[in-house]
Amino acid sequence: MASMATTGERESTRNWTFLTNHAHVLLAIARNPTARLRDVASEVGVTERAAQAIVADLEAGGYLHRTRVGRRNEYTLNPAGRFRHPAEADRQVGDLLALFTKEPVGGPAKP
């Protein structure tokens, strides 16, 4: 009788994660709103050009706002933005950000 392989015994031939590169970039920026795209790309494991395209997508979607400060960019996140997939459209991305960041995300603290 052949034994069935358990999950721990099987090796997947494909490498995948639960979060998309867009989510990883958003989380990297949430952790460091003044990070250089070169550093974000390195953290996420994508090219700098891919990170630029993802940031442009996120900005166009209203999930973040880019402000030029000297020679660098500073990002402000919109935690009220909704997930794009219909299955999660009733949830805000701030819920995801709160799971993976220590500090509350969003704009500057209001007095």
Secondary structure, 3 states (H helix, E strand, C coil): CCCCCCCCCCCCCCCCCCCCHHHHHHHHHHHCCCCCHHHHHHHHCCCHHHHHHHHHHHHHCCCEEEEEECCEEEEEECCCCECCCCCCCCCEHHHHHHHHCCCCCCCCCCC
